[in-house]
Amino acid sequence: MPLCATPARVEDMRAEYARNDAWWDQLVNRMTTELQKQLAQIESLKADKSQSAPERAANARTLDSLQRTMERLMRAEQARAAARERKVQSSDGEARNTLVRRLDKLFASGAAPEISGGDQ
């Protein structure tokens, strides 16, 4: 078994991540749309002043549930955004570190080309 992923496996992993990311985006959109529908429904009922106490209590429970769902959805989105940011930062850092190691190796071997135009 190789110690690192093969190029084909890396592409498979990227495609899988993209599918999962697209799935999450669709889920967030569907949940947001559903929350908006339910909220609009409750707002239209609110205009009706002849609601009984049980109906008002049911609406209050629905609003509470909608609020919790929206909070969870927002936390999940924030976590996804933070994970994407960390991934970008770590890949930038890794690329930079790799370049530094390669340049150090090149200069240490004495095979570095002479650069003209610098301080003399």
PDB file as gemmi writes it, atoms N, CA and C in Angstrom:
CRYST1    1.000    1.000    1.000  90.00  90.00  90.00 P 1                      
ATOM      1  N   MET A   1       0.842  -1.173   0.000  1.00  0.00           N  
ATOM      2  CA  MET A   1       0.000   0.000   0.000  1.00  0.00           C  
ATOM      3  C   MET A   1       0.889   1.239   0.000  1.00  0.00           C  
ATOM      4  N   PRO A   2       0.646   2.189  -0.905  1.00  0.00           N  
ATOM      5  CA  PRO A   2       1.488   3.387  -0.952  1.00  0.00           C  
ATOM      6  C   PRO A   2       1.254   4.268   0.271  1.00  0.00           C  
ATOM      7  N   LEU A   3       2.311   4.997   0.642  1.00  0.00           N  
ATOM      8  CA  LEU A   3       2.212   5.883   1.796  1.00  0.00           C  
ATOM      9  C   LEU A   3       1.388   7.126   1.496  1.00  0.00           C  
ATOM     10  N   CYS A   4       1.317   7.501   0.241  1.00  0.00           N  
ATOM     11  CA  CYS A   4       0.520   8.675  -0.114  1.00  0.00           C  
ATOM     12  C   CYS A   4      -0.490   8.274  -1.185  1.00  0.00           C  
ATOM     13  N   ALA A   5      -1.490   9.114  -1.358  1.00  0.00           N  
ATOM     14  CA  ALA A   5      -2.529   8.828  -2.338  1.00  0.00           C  
ATOM     15  C   ALA A   5      -1.969   8.945  -3.754  1.00  0.00           C  
ATOM     16  N   THR A   6      -2.429   8.063  -4.601  1.00  0.00           N  
ATOM     17  CA  THR A   6      -2.034   8.133  -6.006  1.00  0.00           C  
ATOM     18  C   THR A   6      -2.760   9.311  -6.660  1.00  0.00           C  
ATOM     19  N   PRO A   7      -2.255   9.801  -7.778  1.00  0.00           N  
ATOM     20  CA  PRO A   7      -2.942  10.918  -8.445  1.00  0.00           C  
ATOM     21  C   PRO A   7      -4.402  10.603  -8.775  1.00  0.00           C  
ATOM     22  N   ALA A   8      -4.675   9.364  -9.168  1.00  0.00           N  
ATOM     23  CA  ALA A   8      -6.055   8.994  -9.483  1.00  0.00           C  
ATOM     24  C   ALA A   8      -6.927   9.068  -8.234  1.00  0.00           C  
ATOM     25  N   ARG A   9      -6.381   8.593  -7.106  1.00  0.00           N  
ATOM     26  CA  ARG A   9      -7.142   8.636  -5.848  1.00  0.00           C  
ATOM     27  C   ARG A   9      -7.371  10.076  -5.397  1.00  0.00           C  
ATOM     28  N   VAL A  10      -6.383  10.922  -5.600  1.00  0.00           N  
ATOM     29  CA  VAL A  10      -6.539  12.334  -5.238  1.00  0.00           C  
ATOM     30  C   VAL A  10      -7.682  12.947  -6.043  1.00  0.00           C  
ATOM     31  N   GLU A  11      -7.743  12.640  -7.337  1.00  0.00           N  
ATOM     32  CA  GLU A  11      -8.830  13.165  -8.173  1.00  0.00           C  
ATOM     33  C   GLU A  11     -10.175  12.627  -7.706  1.00  0.00           C  
ATOM     34  N   ASP A  12     -10.224  11.338  -7.339  1.00  0.00           N  
ATOM     35  CA  ASP A  12     -11.464  10.763  -6.814  1.00  0.00           C  
ATOM     36  C   ASP A  12     -11.892  11.478  -5.537  1.00  0.00           C  
ATOM     37  N   MET A  13     -10.922  11.753  -4.662  1.00  0.00           N  
ATOM     38  CA  MET A  13     -11.224  12.430  -3.402  1.00  0.00           C  
ATOM     39  C   MET A  13     -11.735  13.843  -3.664  1.00  0.00           C  
ATOM     40  N   ARG A  14     -11.125  14.535  -4.615  1.00  0.00           N  
ATOM     41  CA  ARG A  14     -11.579  15.890  -4.953  1.00  0.00           C  
ATOM     42  C   ARG A  14     -13.004  15.869  -5.503  1.00  0.00           C  
ATOM     43  N   ALA A  15     -13.277  14.899  -6.376  1.00  0.00           N  
ATOM     44  CA  ALA A  15     -14.617  14.795  -6.952  1.00  0.00           C  
ATOM     45  C   ALA A  15     -15.648  14.482  -5.867  1.00  0.00           C  
ATOM     46  N   GLU A  16     -15.285  13.594  -4.947  1.00  0.00           N  
ATOM     47  CA  GLU A  16     -16.192  13.245  -3.851  1.00  0.00           C  
ATOM     48  C   GLU A  16     -16.454  14.460  -2.967  1.00  0.00           C  
ATOM     49  N   TYR A  17     -15.405  15.203  -2.671  1.00  0.00           N  
ATOM     50  CA  TYR A  17     -15.567  16.409  -1.854  1.00  0.00           C  
ATOM     51  C   TYR A  17     -16.474  17.416  -2.559  1.00  0.00           C  
ATOM     52  N   ALA A  18     -16.292  17.574  -3.858  1.00  0.00           N  
ATOM     53  CA  ALA A  18     -17.123  18.512  -4.622  1.00  0.00           C  
ATOM     54  C   ALA A  18     -18.580  18.072  -4.607  1.00  0.00           C  
ATOM     55  N   ARG A  19     -18.811  16.746  -4.737  1.00  0.00           N  
ATOM     56  CA  ARG A  19     -20.186  16.243  -4.676  1.00  0.00           C  
ATOM     57  C   ARG A  19     -20.787  16.518  -3.309  1.00  0.00           C  
ATOM     58  N   ASN A  20     -20.026  16.236  -2.239  1.00  0.00           N  
ATOM     59  CA  ASN A  20     -20.526  16.484  -0.892  1.00  0.00           C  
ATOM     60  C   ASN A  20     -20.789  17.967  -0.680  1.00  0.00           C  
ATOM     61  N   ASP A  21     -19.908  18.801  -1.176  1.00  0.00           N  
ATOM     62  CA  ASP A  21     -20.068  20.242  -1.030  1.00  0.00           C  
ATOM     63  C   ASP A  21     -21.323  20.703  -1.765  1.00  0.00           C  
ATOM     64  N   ALA A  22     -21.537  20.189  -2.966  1.00  0.00           N  
ATOM     65  CA  ALA A  22     -22.736  20.541  -3.731  1.00  0.00           C  
ATOM     66  C   ALA A  22     -23.987  20.040  -3.015  1.00  0.00           C  
ATOM     67  N   TRP A  23     -23.906  18.843  -2.432  1.00  0.00           N  
ATOM     68  CA  TRP A  23     -25.043  18.290  -1.696  1.00  0.00           C  
ATOM     69  C   TRP A  23     -25.389  19.190  -0.514  1.00  0.00           C  
ATOM     70  N   TRP A  24     -24.357  19.629   0.226  1.00  0.00           N  
ATOM     71  CA  TRP A  24     -24.595  20.525   1.364  1.00  0.00           C  
ATOM     72  C   TRP A  24     -25.217  21.829   0.894  1.00  0.00           C  
ATOM     73  N   ASP A  25     -24.735  22.373  -0.211  1.00  0.00           N  
ATOM     74  CA  ASP A  25     -25.298  23.619  -0.735  1.00  0.00           C  
ATOM     75  C   ASP A  25     -26.776  23.446  -1.069  1.00  0.00           C  
ATOM     76  N   GLN A  26     -27.110  22.324  -1.700  1.00  0.00           N  
ATOM     77  CA  GLN A  26     -28.507  22.052  -2.031  1.00  0.00           C  
ATOM     78  C   GLN A  26     -29.346  21.907  -0.767  1.00  0.00           C  
ATOM     79  N   LEU A  27     -28.806  21.212   0.225  1.00  0.00           N  
ATOM     80  CA  LEU A  27     -29.530  21.027   1.484  1.00  0.00           C  
ATOM     81  C   LEU A  27     -29.796  22.367   2.155  1.00  0.00           C  
ATOM     82  N   VAL A  28     -28.796  23.209   2.217  1.00  0.00           N  
ATOM     83  CA  VAL A  28     -28.957  24.530   2.838  1.00  0.00           C  
ATOM     84  C   VAL A  28     -30.018  25.332   2.089  1.00  0.00           C  
ATOM     85  N   ASN A  29     -29.974  25.300   0.772  1.00  0.00           N  
ATOM     86  CA  ASN A  29     -30.969  26.032  -0.019  1.00  0.00           C  
ATOM     87  C   ASN A  29     -32.375  25.495   0.219  1.00  0.00           C  
ATOM     88  N   ARG A  30     -32.515  24.175   0.245  1.00  0.00           N  
ATOM     89  CA  ARG A  30     -33.831  23.576   0.480  1.00  0.00           C  
ATOM     90  C   ARG A  30     -34.353  23.921   1.865  1.00  0.00           C  
ATOM     91  N   MET A  31     -33.482  23.838   2.869  1.00  0.00           N  
ATOM     92  CA  MET A  31     -33.896  24.153   4.241  1.00  0.00           C  
ATOM     93  C   MET A  31     -34.293  25.620   4.357  1.00  0.00           C  
ATOM     94  N   THR A  32     -33.528  26.495   3.761  1.00  0.00           N  
ATOM     95  CA  THR A  32     -33.837  27.925   3.821  1.00  0.00           C  
ATOM     96  C   THR A  32     -35.173  28.211   3.150  1.00  0.00           C  
ATOM     97  N   THR A  33     -35.408  27.597   2.003  1.00  0.00           N  
ATOM     98  CA  THR A  33     -36.676  27.782   1.297  1.00  0.00           C  
ATOM     99  C   THR A  33     -37.840  27.295   2.148  1.00  0.00           C  
ATOM    100  N   GLU A  34     -37.681  26.121   2.756  1.00  0.00           N  
ATOM    101  CA  GLU A  34     -38.742  25.569   3.600  1.00  0.00           C  
ATOM    102  C   GLU A  34     -38.991  26.450   4.820  1.00  0.00           C  
ATOM    103  N   LEU A  35     -37.932  26.949   5.427  1.00  0.00           N  
ATOM    104  CA  LEU A  35     -38.093  27.844   6.574  1.00  0.00           C  
ATOM    105  C   LEU A  35     -38.843  29.111   6.167  1.00  0.00           C  
ATOM    106  N   GLN A  36     -38.518  29.646   5.011  1.00  0.00           N  
ATOM    107  CA  GLN A  36     -39.207  30.850   4.541  1.00  0.00           C  
ATOM    108  C   GLN A  36     -40.691  30.578   4.307  1.00  0.00           C  
ATOM    109  N   LYS A  37     -41.014  29.408   3.744  1.00  0.00           N  
ATOM    110  CA  LYS A  37     -42.418  29.046   3.515  1.00  0.00           C  
ATOM    111  C   LYS A  37     -43.173  28.961   4.833  1.00  0.00           C  
ATOM    112  N   GLN A  38     -42.585  28.259   5.803  1.00  0.00           N  
ATOM    113  CA  GLN A  38     -43.261  28.093   7.083  1.00  0.00           C  
ATOM    114  C   GLN A  38     -43.419  29.425   7.808  1.00  0.00           C  
ATOM    115  N   LEU A  39     -42.407  30.257   7.731  1.00  0.00           N  
ATOM    116  CA  LEU A  39     -42.484  31.568   8.364  1.00  0.00           C  
ATOM    117  C   LEU A  39     -43.578  32.420   7.713  1.00  0.00           C  
ATOM    118  N   ALA A  40     -43.667  32.383   6.399  1.00  0.00           N  
ATOM    119  CA  ALA A  40     -44.713  33.128   5.691  1.00  0.00           C  
ATOM    120  C   ALA A  40     -46.094  32.610   6.079  1.00  0.00           C  
ATOM    121  N   GLN A  41     -46.200  31.296   6.249  1.00  0.00           N  
ATOM    122  CA  GLN A  41     -47.464  30.695   6.651  1.00  0.00           C  
ATOM    123  C   GLN A  41     -47.889  31.210   8.030  1.00  0.00           C  
ATOM    124  N   ILE A  42     -46.959  31.235   8.953  1.00  0.00           N  
ATOM    125  CA  ILE A  42     -47.265  31.702  10.308  1.00  0.00           C  
ATOM    126  C   ILE A  42     -47.579  33.195  10.300  1.00  0.00           C  
ATOM    127  N   GLU A  43     -46.848  33.949   9.492  1.00  0.00           N  
ATOM    128  CA  GLU A  43     -47.121  35.386   9.410  1.00  0.00           C  
ATOM    129  C   GLU A  43     -48.523  35.652   8.875  1.00  0.00           C  
ATOM    130  N   SER A  44     -48.967  34.847   7.924  1.00  0.00           N  
ATOM    131  CA  SER A  44     -50.320  35.041   7.390  1.00  0.00           C  
ATOM    132  C   SER A  44     -51.366  34.664   8.434  1.00  0.00           C  
ATOM    133  N   LEU A  45     -51.074  33.655   9.256  1.00  0.00           N  
ATOM    134  CA  LEU A  45     -51.994  33.283  10.332  1.00  0.00           C  
ATOM    135  C   LEU A  45     -52.030  34.354  11.417  1.00  0.00           C  
ATOM    136  N   LYS A  46     -50.887  35.005  11.616  1.00  0.00           N  
ATOM    137  CA  LYS A  46     -50.783  36.029  12.644  1.00  0.00           C  
ATOM    138  C   LYS A  46     -51.722  37.198  12.354  1.00  0.00           C  
ATOM    139  N   ALA A  47     -51.945  37.460  11.099  1.00  0.00           N  
ATOM    140  CA  ALA A  47     -52.830  38.552  10.715  1.00  0.00           C  
ATOM    141  C   ALA A  47     -54.277  38.251  11.103  1.00  0.00           C  
ATOM    142  N   ASP A  48     -54.587  36.970  11.203  1.00  0.00           N  
ATOM    143  CA  ASP A  48     -55.932  36.548  11.599  1.00  0.00           C  
ATOM    144  C   ASP A  48     -56.042  36.657  13.120  1.00  0.00           C  
ATOM    145  N   LYS A  49     -56.840  37.594  13.593  1.00  0.00           N  
ATOM    146  CA  LYS A  49     -56.934  37.871  15.035  1.00  0.00           C  
ATOM    147  C   LYS A  49     -57.795  36.848  15.777  1.00  0.00           C  
ATOM    148  N   SER A  50     -58.504  36.008  15.071  1.00  0.00           N  
ATOM    149  CA  SER A  50     -59.443  35.094  15.729  1.00  0.00           C  
ATOM    150  C   SER A  50     -58.826  33.731  16.047  1.00  0.00           C  
ATOM    151  N   GLN A  51     -57.542  33.690  16.331  1.00  0.00           N  
ATOM    152  CA  GLN A  51     -56.900  32.418  16.659  1.00  0.00           C  
ATOM    153  C   GLN A  51     -57.195  32.044  18.105  1.00  0.00           C  
ATOM    154  N   SER A  52     -57.347  30.757  18.310  1.00  0.00           N  
ATOM    155  CA  SER A  52     -57.570  30.271  19.674  1.00  0.00           C  
ATOM    156  C   SER A  52     -56.226  30.134  20.388  1.00  0.00           C  
ATOM    157  N   ALA A  53     -56.279  29.945  21.679  1.00  0.00           N  
ATOM    158  CA  ALA A  53     -55.055  29.796  22.477  1.00  0.00           C  
ATOM    159  C   ALA A  53     -54.229  28.597  22.010  1.00  0.00           C  
ATOM    160  N   PRO A  54     -54.838  27.427  21.744  1.00  0.00           N  
ATOM    161  CA  PRO A  54     -54.021  26.296  21.258  1.00  0.00           C  
ATOM    162  C   PRO A  54     -53.339  26.575  19.912  1.00  0.00           C  
ATOM    163  N   GLU A  55     -54.021  27.311  19.041  1.00  0.00           N  
ATOM    164  CA  GLU A  55     -53.412  27.650  17.754  1.00  0.00           C  
ATOM    165  C   GLU A  55     -52.218  28.577  17.945  1.00  0.00           C  
ATOM    166  N   ARG A  56     -52.369  29.552  18.832  1.00  0.00           N  
ATOM    167  CA  ARG A  56     -51.258  30.464  19.111  1.00  0.00           C  
ATOM    168  C   ARG A  56     -50.084  29.710  19.737  1.00  0.00           C  
ATOM    169  N   ALA A  57     -50.382  28.759  20.623  1.00  0.00           N  
ATOM    170  CA  ALA A  57     -49.322  27.960  21.249  1.00  0.00           C  
ATOM    171  C   ALA A  57     -48.610  27.107  20.202  1.00  0.00           C  
ATOM    172  N   ALA A  58     -49.379  26.537  19.280  1.00  0.00           N  
ATOM    173  CA  ALA A  58     -48.778  25.724  18.214  1.00  0.00           C  
ATOM    174  C   ALA A  58     -47.883  26.592  17.334  1.00  0.00           C  
ATOM    175  N   ASN A  59     -48.330  27.792  17.035  1.00  0.00           N  
ATOM    176  CA  ASN A  59     -47.513  28.707  16.232  1.00  0.00           C  
ATOM    177  C   ASN A  59     -46.235  29.087  16.969  1.00  0.00           C  
ATOM    178  N   ALA A  60     -46.337  29.300  18.266  1.00  0.00           N  
ATOM    179  CA  ALA A  60     -45.151  29.637  19.060  1.00  0.00           C  
ATOM    180  C   ALA A  60     -44.152  28.480  19.034  1.00  0.00           C  
ATOM    181  N   ARG A  61     -44.660  27.247  19.147  1.00  0.00           N  
ATOM    182  CA  ARG A  61     -43.764  26.077  19.087  1.00  0.00           C  
ATOM    183  C   ARG A  61     -43.110  25.971  17.715  1.00  0.00           C  
ATOM    184  N   THR A  62     -43.882  26.221  16.672  1.00  0.00           N  
ATOM    185  CA  THR A  62     -43.336  26.170  15.315  1.00  0.00           C  
ATOM    186  C   THR A  62     -42.254  27.224  15.131  1.00  0.00           C  
ATOM    187  N   LEU A  63     -42.518  28.433  15.615  1.00  0.00           N  
ATOM    188  CA  LEU A  63     -41.510  29.492  15.514  1.00  0.00           C  
ATOM    189  C   LEU A  63     -40.247  29.133  16.283  1.00  0.00           C  
ATOM    190  N   ASP A  64     -40.403  28.529  17.454  1.00  0.00           N  
ATOM    191  CA  ASP A  64     -39.245  28.109  18.241  1.00  0.00           C  
ATOM    192  C   ASP A  64     -38.442  27.053  17.488  1.00  0.00           C  
ATOM    193  N   SER A  65     -39.144  26.110  16.894  1.00  0.00           N  
ATOM    194  CA  SER A  65     -38.476  25.065  16.116  1.00  0.00           C  
ATOM    195  C   SER A  65     -37.755  25.663  14.907  1.00  0.00           C  
ATOM    196  N   LEU A  66     -38.406  26.605  14.238  1.00  0.00           N  
ATOM    197  CA  LEU A  66     -37.780  27.267  13.092  1.00  0.00           C  
ATOM    198  C   LEU A  66     -36.518  28.016  13.516  1.00  0.00           C  
ATOM    199  N   GLN A  67     -36.584  28.664  14.662  1.00  0.00           N  
ATOM    200  CA  GLN A  67     -35.418  29.402  15.152  1.00  0.00           C  
ATOM    201  C   GLN A  67     -34.251  28.451  15.423  1.00  0.00           C  
ATOM    202  N   ARG A  68     -34.520  27.324  16.092  1.00  0.00           N  
ATOM    203  CA  ARG A  68     -33.449  26.359  16.385  1.00  0.00           C  
ATOM    204  C   ARG A  68     -32.870  25.780  15.101  1.00  0.00           C  
ATOM    205  N   THR A  69     -33.744  25.466  14.154  1.00  0.00           N  
ATOM    206  CA  THR A  69     -33.276  24.916  12.882  1.00  0.00           C  
ATOM    207  C   THR A  69     -32.388  25.918  12.157  1.00  0.00           C  
ATOM    208  N   MET A  70     -32.804  27.169  12.144  1.00  0.00           N  
ATOM    209  CA  MET A  70     -32.015  28.200  11.469  1.00  0.00           C  
ATOM    210  C   MET A  70     -30.665  28.382  12.161  1.00  0.00           C  
ATOM    211  N   GLU A  71     -30.639  28.343  13.486  1.00  0.00           N  
ATOM    212  CA  GLU A  71     -29.368  28.463  14.210  1.00  0.00           C  
ATOM    213  C   GLU A  71     -28.427  27.316  13.860  1.00  0.00           C  
ATOM    214  N   ARG A  72     -28.970  26.100  13.813  1.00  0.00           N  
ATOM    215  CA  ARG A  72     -28.144  24.932  13.456  1.00  0.00           C  
ATOM    216  C   ARG A  72     -27.610  25.066  12.040  1.00  0.00           C  
ATOM    217  N   LEU A  73     -28.467  25.508  11.160  1.00  0.00           N  
ATOM    218  CA  LEU A  73     -28.075  25.683   9.764  1.00  0.00           C  
ATOM    219  C   LEU A  73     -26.961  26.722   9.648  1.00  0.00           C  
ATOM    220  N   MET A  74     -27.090  27.809  10.371  1.00  0.00           N  
ATOM    221  CA  MET A  74     -26.064  28.854  10.340  1.00  0.00           C  
ATOM    222  C   MET A  74     -24.750  28.352  10.930  1.00  0.00           C  
ATOM    223  N   ARG A  75     -24.817  27.581  12.019  1.00  0.00           N  
ATOM    224  CA  ARG A  75     -23.583  27.036  12.607  1.00  0.00           C  
ATOM    225  C   ARG A  75     -22.904  26.081  11.641  1.00  0.00           C  
ATOM    226  N   ALA A  76     -23.698  25.243  10.968  1.00  0.00           N  
ATOM    227  CA  ALA A  76     -23.127  24.301   9.998  1.00  0.00           C  
ATOM    228  C   ALA A  76     -22.460  25.059   8.852  1.00  0.00           C  
ATOM    229  N   GLU A  77     -23.094  26.107   8.372  1.00  0.00           N  
ATOM    230  CA  GLU A  77     -22.515  26.911   7.290  1.00  0.00           C  
ATOM    231  C   GLU A  77     -21.231  27.596   7.740  1.00  0.00           C  
ATOM    232  N   GLN A  78     -21.217  28.116   8.966  1.00  0.00           N  
ATOM    233  CA  GLN A  78     -20.012  28.766   9.482  1.00  0.00           C  
ATOM    234  C   GLN A  78     -18.876  27.759   9.615  1.00  0.00           C  
ATOM    235  N   ALA A  79     -19.199  26.549  10.065  1.00  0.00           N  
ATOM    236  CA  ALA A  79     -18.175  25.508  10.196  1.00  0.00           C  
ATOM    237  C   ALA A  79     -17.624  25.124   8.823  1.00  0.00           C  
ATOM    238  N   ARG A  80     -18.500  25.017   7.829  1.00  0.00           N  
ATOM    239  CA  ARG A  80     -18.040  24.688   6.480  1.00  0.00           C  
ATOM    240  C   ARG A  80     -17.147  25.789   5.928  1.00  0.00           C  
ATOM    241  N   ALA A  81     -17.532  27.038   6.150  1.00  0.00           N  
ATOM    242  CA  ALA A  81     -16.721  28.160   5.661  1.00  0.00           C  
ATOM    243  C   ALA A  81     -15.360  28.173   6.343  1.00  0.00           C  
ATOM    244  N   ALA A  82     -15.345  27.910   7.645  1.00  0.00           N  
ATOM    245  CA  ALA A  82     -14.072  27.877   8.375  1.00  0.00           C  
ATOM    246  C   ALA A  82     -13.194  26.733   7.878  1.00  0.00           C  
ATOM    247  N   ALA A  83     -13.798  25.579   7.602  1.00  0.00           N  
ATOM    248  CA  ALA A  83     -13.031  24.433   7.101  1.00  0.00           C  
ATOM    249  C   ALA A  83     -12.438  24.742   5.728  1.00  0.00           C  
ATOM    250  N   ARG A  84     -13.227  25.385   4.870  1.00  0.00           N  
ATOM    251  CA  ARG A  84     -12.703  25.758   3.551  1.00  0.00           C  
ATOM    252  C   ARG A  84     -11.544  26.737   3.693  1.00  0.00           C  
ATOM    253  N   GLU A  85     -11.666  27.691   4.602  1.00  0.00           N  
ATOM    254  CA  GLU A  85     -10.609  28.682   4.817  1.00  0.00           C  
ATOM    255  C   GLU A  85      -9.339  28.007   5.328  1.00  0.00           C  
ATOM    256  N   ARG A  86      -9.495  27.085   6.286  1.00  0.00           N  
ATOM    257  CA  ARG A  86      -8.323  26.362   6.806  1.00  0.00           C  
ATOM    258  C   ARG A  86      -7.661  25.557   5.701  1.00  0.00           C  
ATOM    259  N   LYS A  87      -8.475  24.933   4.853  1.00  0.00           N  
ATOM    260  CA  LYS A  87      -7.929  24.116   3.770  1.00  0.00           C  
ATOM    261  C   LYS A  87      -7.113  24.979   2.816  1.00  0.00           C  
ATOM    262  N   VAL A  88      -7.625  26.146   2.470  1.00  0.00           N  
ATOM    263  CA  VAL A  88      -6.908  27.048   1.565  1.00  0.00           C  
ATOM    264  C   VAL A  88      -5.623  27.525   2.218  1.00  0.00           C  
ATOM    265  N   GLN A  89      -5.694  27.921   3.484  1.00  0.00           N  
ATOM    266  CA  GLN A  89      -4.504  28.405   4.178  1.00  0.00           C  
ATOM    267  C   GLN A  89      -3.454  27.311   4.296  1.00  0.00           C  
ATOM    268  N   SER A  90      -3.888  26.088   4.636  1.00  0.00           N  
ATOM    269  CA  SER A  90      -2.904  25.016   4.804  1.00  0.00           C  
ATOM    270  C   SER A  90      -2.266  24.643   3.475  1.00  0.00           C  
ATOM    271  N   SER A  91      -3.045  24.642   2.393  1.00  0.00           N  
ATOM    272  CA  SER A  91      -2.445  24.284   1.102  1.00  0.00           C  
ATOM    273  C   SER A  91      -1.482  25.374   0.642  1.00  0.00           C  
ATOM    274  N   ASP A  92      -1.795  26.638   0.928  1.00  0.00           N  
ATOM    275  CA  ASP A  92      -0.865  27.720   0.594  1.00  0.00           C  
ATOM    276  C   ASP A  92       0.419  27.577   1.399  1.00  0.00           C  
ATOM    277  N   GLY A  93       0.277  27.293   2.676  1.00  0.00           N  
ATOM    278  CA  GLY A  93       1.444  27.129   3.542  1.00  0.00           C  
ATOM    279  C   GLY A  93       2.297  25.951   3.117  1.00  0.00           C  
ATOM    280  N   GLU A  94       1.637  24.857   2.744  1.00  0.00           N  
ATOM    281  CA  GLU A  94       2.373  23.671   2.306  1.00  0.00           C  
ATOM    282  C   GLU A  94       3.145  23.968   1.025  1.00  0.00           C  
ATOM    283  N   ALA A  95       2.509  24.645   0.097  1.00  0.00           N  
ATOM    284  CA  ALA A  95       3.178  24.976  -1.168  1.00  0.00           C  
ATOM    285  C   ALA A  95       4.382  25.877  -0.912  1.00  0.00           C  
ATOM    286  N   ARG A  96       4.204  26.841  -0.033  1.00  0.00           N  
ATOM    287  CA  ARG A  96       5.301  27.758   0.297  1.00  0.00           C  
ATOM    288  C   ARG A  96       6.454  26.991   0.952  1.00  0.00           C  
ATOM    289  N   ASN A  97       6.124  26.126   1.909  1.00  0.00           N  
ATOM    290  CA  ASN A  97       7.165  25.341   2.586  1.00  0.00           C  
ATOM    291  C   ASN A  97       7.898  24.421   1.617  1.00  0.00           C  
ATOM    292  N   THR A  98       7.175  23.822   0.692  1.00  0.00           N  
ATOM    293  CA  THR A  98       7.798  22.958  -0.307  1.00  0.00           C  
ATOM    294  C   THR A  98       8.761  23.757  -1.173  1.00  0.00           C  
ATOM    295  N   LEU A  99       8.350  24.935  -1.591  1.00  0.00           N  
ATOM    296  CA  LEU A  99       9.215  25.787  -2.405  1.00  0.00           C  
ATOM    297  C   LEU A  99      10.472  26.184  -1.636  1.00  0.00           C  
ATOM    298  N   VAL A 100      10.318  26.549  -0.375  1.00  0.00           N  
ATOM    299  CA  VAL A 100      11.476  26.924   0.448  1.00  0.00           C  
ATOM    300  C   VAL A 100      12.444  25.752   0.565  1.00  0.00           C  
ATOM    301  N   ARG A 101      11.915  24.550   0.810  1.00  0.00           N  
ATOM    302  CA  ARG A 101      12.786  23.364   0.923  1.00  0.00           C  
ATOM    303  C   ARG A 101      13.526  23.107  -0.384  1.00  0.00           C  
ATOM    304  N   ARG A 102      12.832  23.236  -1.512  1.00  0.00           N  
ATOM    305  CA  ARG A 102      13.473  22.999  -2.804  1.00  0.00           C  
ATOM    306  C   ARG A 102      14.557  24.032  -3.078  1.00  0.00           C  
ATOM    307  N   LEU A 103      14.267  25.286  -2.758  1.00  0.00           N  
ATOM    308  CA  LEU A 103      15.277  26.331  -2.968  1.00  0.00           C  
ATOM    309  C   LEU A 103      16.477  26.129  -2.046  1.00  0.00           C  
ATOM    310  N   ASP A 104      16.223  25.780  -0.789  1.00  0.00           N  
ATOM    311  CA  ASP A 104      17.323  25.515   0.144  1.00  0.00           C  
ATOM    312  C   ASP A 104      18.199  24.375  -0.360  1.00  0.00           C  
ATOM    313  N   LYS A 105      17.553  23.333  -0.854  1.00  0.00           N  
ATOM    314  CA  LYS A 105      18.285  22.176  -1.373  1.00  0.00           C  
ATOM    315  C   LYS A 105      19.121  22.584  -2.590  1.00  0.00           C  
ATOM    316  N   LEU A 106      18.531  23.386  -3.459  1.00  0.00           N  
ATOM    317  CA  LEU A 106      19.218  23.839  -4.661  1.00  0.00           C  
ATOM    318  C   LEU A 106      20.430  24.697  -4.304  1.00  0.00           C  
ATOM    319  N   PHE A 107      20.261  25.625  -3.387  1.00  0.00           N  
ATOM    320  CA  PHE A 107      21.373  26.493  -2.987  1.00  0.00           C  
ATOM    321  C   PHE A 107      22.442  25.717  -2.226  1.00  0.00           C  
ATOM    322  N   ALA A 108      22.029  24.754  -1.421  1.00  0.00           N  
ATOM    323  CA  ALA A 108      22.989  23.961  -0.648  1.00  0.00           C  
ATOM    324  C   ALA A 108      23.845  23.089  -1.559  1.00  0.00           C  
ATOM    325  N   SER A 109      23.273  22.643  -2.662  1.00  0.00           N  
ATOM    326  CA  SER A 109      24.029  21.777  -3.567  1.00  0.00           C  
ATOM    327  C   SER A 109      25.008  22.570  -4.424  1.00  0.00           C  
ATOM    328  N   GLY A 110      24.880  23.875  -4.426  1.00  0.00           N  
ATOM    329  CA  GLY A 110      25.769  24.701  -5.238  1.00  0.00           C  
ATOM    330  C   GLY A 110      25.360  24.736  -6.690  1.00  0.00           C  
ATOM    331  N   ALA A 111      24.224  24.163  -7.017  1.00  0.00           N  
ATOM    332  CA  ALA A 111      23.770  24.117  -8.399  1.00  0.00           C  
ATOM    333  C   ALA A 111      22.888  25.305  -8.749  1.00  0.00           C  
ATOM    334  N   ALA A 112      22.752  26.232  -7.827  1.00  0.00           N  
ATOM    335  CA  ALA A 112      21.904  27.395  -8.091  1.00  0.00           C  
ATOM    336  C   ALA A 112      22.568  28.282  -9.127  1.00  0.00           C  
ATOM    337  N   PRO A 113      21.808  28.795 -10.072  1.00  0.00           N  
ATOM    338  CA  PRO A 113      22.392  29.680 -11.084  1.00  0.00           C  
ATOM    339  C   PRO A 113      22.790  31.012 -10.458  1.00  0.00           C  
ATOM    340  N   GLU A 114      23.779  31.628 -11.070  1.00  0.00           N  
ATOM    341  CA  GLU A 114      24.228  32.955 -10.620  1.00  0.00           C  
ATOM    342  C   GLU A 114      23.185  33.969 -11.066  1.00  0.00           C  
ATOM    343  N   ILE A 115      22.763  34.803 -10.166  1.00  0.00           N  
ATOM    344  CA  ILE A 115      21.744  35.798 -10.482  1.00  0.00           C  
ATOM    345  C   ILE A 115      22.421  37.144 -10.627  1.00  0.00           C  
ATOM    346  N   SER A 116      22.255  37.759 -11.795  1.00  0.00           N  
ATOM    347  CA  SER A 116      22.880  39.067 -12.017  1.00  0.00           C  
ATOM    348  C   SER A 116      21.872  40.165 -11.706  1.00  0.00           C  
ATOM    349  N   GLY A 117      22.404  41.356 -11.482  1.00  0.00           N  
ATOM    350  CA  GLY A 117      21.534  42.493 -11.250  1.00  0.00           C  
ATOM    351  C   GLY A 117      21.269  42.753  -9.790  1.00  0.00           C  
ATOM    352  N   GLY A 118      21.832  41.976  -8.912  1.00  0.00           N  
ATOM    353  CA  GLY A 118      21.632  42.186  -7.481  1.00  0.00           C  
ATOM    354  C   GLY A 118      22.670  43.126  -6.928  1.00  0.00           C  
ATOM    355  N   ASP A 119      22.759  43.222  -5.630  1.00  0.00           N  
ATOM    356  CA  ASP A 119      23.793  44.041  -4.982  1.00  0.00           C  
ATOM    357  C   ASP A 119      25.160  43.469  -5.307  1.00  0.00           C  
ATOM    358  N   GLN A 120      26.088  44.335  -5.631  1.00  0.00           N  
ATOM    359  CA  GLN A 120      27.404  43.830  -6.018  1.00  0.00           C  
ATOM    360  C   GLN A 120      28.488  44.345  -5.134  1.00  0.00           C  
TER     361      GLN A 120                                                      
END                                                                             
